[in-house]
């Protein structure tokens, strides 16, 4: 991908995000302003947030999709807000669908405008994902680990020449843990439930455990080849 292509797509994505955030703010502004002005109770706040219309779910989904497609764009806050505004399960669905669509679009763009990726300290890990004995499991783990840039994982998926169905399934499976983490956390934080903290810690430990699976699988494959 040439520099002017990259600038064009990133600029287009940022403009799209700004527009979507403006619409979301317009839809929720009155609730936020009323809450801070009159400090109504939590039950009323939850009722107002979750009765703003289904079209807002599409807006959140679009924000997550565009944010997932832009390298380095943090979307965790929006993913948490989806749990706050729609509840854990609806928010979970919004996060998953947005993540899958965004990464599929990113892979499509990378395939249409290929270029040699720059070296990175994460590149060896991305290569491990691609060269695992079961590469689809490796890619799913790559999408599940927030610490690993999805740009590199998308490149790995592209280099494996998988079908659209297999790419979508890897992204889907990988997006489940973090999507649930954000949506569940947002929902529980709104209710002031301390279980969210325990769940968050458990899932974070799970994600670090997934990285260990990558390393062990790579060692097994090397032993087989040797």
N, C-alpha and C positions, 0 to 999 in steps of 0.2 A: 504494500500500500504506500503510495507516494505521500509526501508531506501534505500537499494541498488536498488530497483526498481525506486524509486523517483530520485536518483542520475543518474541512467542510462537514464531515459527519459528526464530529464532536460539537461543533458550533450549532448544527441543526438539532442535535440531541439536547444541548443545554437550553436552546430557545424553546424547545418543546416542553422541557421540565419547568421552565419559568412560567410558561403559559398554563400548564396543568396546576402548578402550585398556586397560581393566582386564582384559578377557578375554585380550587379546594378551599383556599382562604375565604373567598367570597361566600361559599356555601356554609362555612363553619364560623365565620367571623362573629355573627350575632350571638352564638352560643358562648364563645370564648369571652367576648366582651361582657355579656350578662353575668357569666360566672364570676369574673374578677370584680365586677361592680357590685353585685348583690350577694355573692357567696352563698348560692343556694345549695341544698344538700346533695350528697353524692348520688342518691337514687334518682333525683331529678336530672342531674347531669348525664347519667348513664342513659336514661330514657330519651333525652334530647339528642345525644350523640348517635344513638342507634336507630333513630327514626328520621333520618335525613334523606332517605331515598336510595334506591338501589344503584342509581347512576353514579353515586359517589364511589361505589365499589369498583366500577370500571375506571374511574379516574385514578384511584390508588393503584390498581393493577397496571395501568399505563405508565405511571410514574416508576413503579418497580421494574417494569420491562425496559424502559428507556435507561434507567439508572444501571441495570444489569448489563446493558449493552455498551455502556461507556466505561472504558478502563479507568480503574481507580475511583469510581464514583461511589461514595458511601451511601447505602440505602437502608442501613439498619434502623435508623430513626423512623423512616417511613414504614418499614415492616412492623416495627413496634406499634406505631400509630394505627396500623390496620387492625391490630388486636384491641387497641383502646376503643376505636370507633365502631368496630363490627363484631367484637367478641372473638374468642379464641379459634373456633372452628371456621367461621366465615373468613376471619383474618388470615388463618392458616391457608385456606384455599386461594385467597387473593395473592398471598406471598408466593405460593407454589406456581400458580399459573403465570404470574408476572415474571418470575425468575426463568421459567422454562421458555416463554416466548422471547424474552430479552436475550438469553444466551443463544437460542436458535437463530435469532436475527443477527447477532454478532458473528456467529460462525458463518452465516451466509455472506455477510459483508467481507469477512476475512478471505473467504473463498473466491469472491469476485474480484477483490483487489489484494492479491497476495504480496507479501514482502518478507524478507528475512528478519526474524525477530532478534532483537538485541540480547546479548548475554545478560543474565540476571542471576542473583544468588538463589532464586527459586527455580531456575531452569533445571538443575539436576533432579529436583524433586518432581517436576513436571515430566521429565524423561522417565523417571521411575514409574510414574502412573501409566505412561504410554507403553512401557516395556514390561509390565507385570505379566505374570503367567496368565492372568485373566484381566486383560486390559479394560474391559467394560466395568469391572468392579473397581479398578484403579481410577477410572474417570469419575465414577459415581462418588468415590471417596474424595477426589479432588474438588468436586463441586460442593461437597459437604464441609470441607475445611475452610473456614472464613479467612485463615491466615494466608492461604495460597491465592495469588491473583487469578481471577477467572480467565483473564486474557490468555495466560499460558495453558490453562486447562482446555480452553476453546481451541487453541492451536494444536494441542495434542489430539483432540477429537477430530480435527480437520485432517491431521497427518495420518490418522488411522483409516481414513476413507470409509467410515461406517455409513450405514444407511440412515436416512432421516429418522426412522423409527428407533433405531438403536441410540442415536444421539439424544433424541427426546427422552428415552427411557433412562439414560445415564443422568441427564440433567434433572429429571423428575425425582429419581431416587436420591440423588445428592442433595436436592433442595429440601427434602422432607425434614431433616433434623433442625436446620437453622430456621426454616420457615415456622416450624412449630415453636421453637425457642422464642422467636420474636413475638409471634402472635399470642402465645400463652403468657409470656412475660408482660406484654402490654395489657392484656385482659386482667391478669392478677394484680398488677400494679394499680389499675383503676379501682379495684375492689379493696386494695390495701392488704392483700393476702401474702403472708410470708412464705407460703409454699412456692411462690415464684422464684425466690432466691435459691431454695434447695434444688428445684428443677433446673434452673440455669446452671448451677455448679455441676450437677450430674451430667448434663448434656455437653458442657465444655470439656469435662473429663473424657466423655465418650469421643469427642472430636480428636482429642490428643491420642486416644487409643487407636483411632482410625489411621493416624499417621504411622503408628507402630506396626499396624497390619501391612502397610505399604513396604516398610523396610524388611519385614520378615518374608513377605512374598518375593521380594527382589532377591533376597539371599537364597531362597529355595530354588528359584529359577536359575541363578548362577551355579548352584551346586549340580543341578540337573544337566546344564550345558557343559559343565566341566567333567 
